[in-house]
């Protein structure tokens, strides 16, 4: 689909719903997908290609489009009847945020797209977003690698941001997941 066709929620597309899986299992699925697909330490370009290899297309909206549609969009995924998908990401988001958002939206595709034509708009901290976040944490920061980097950098947030190329708040979410679930 063309970006202009995606900038409004289409009729026939239903909001995605949570899968209801245990967060530990979702994290482990993210880790598994990361190992299988070997993309977790690669940059935006490689992840862009990875999404393409999963039948997805990344679209970037510029600042003007974002301002015009920010009531609807931050980051959004549409899954189509043929199981292809489109992800919309703000172009003005910094590199590490774009990188995280790509995998977060891919998580929605993996976890929440089994009901036909559907969409998810990244908003709030509801169960569907928690599931996608947890998957993305597993994909981008697998437990063994995360623990090794924590030890190497003495748990310094800024060093971990550079090591994993994700925003500081995502590193903090990963530490919280580790403390809460031992992952």
Secondary structure, DSSP 8 states (H G I E B T S, - for coil): --HHHHSS--TT-EE-------HHHHHHHHHHHHHHHT-TT--HHHHHHHHHHTTEEEEEE-HHHHHHHTTT-SSEEEE-TTS-EEEEEETTS-HHHHHHHHHHHHHHHHHH-TTSSEEEE--TT-HHHHHHHHHHHHHHS-HHHHHHHHHHTTT-HHHHHHHHT--HHHHHHHHHHHHHH--
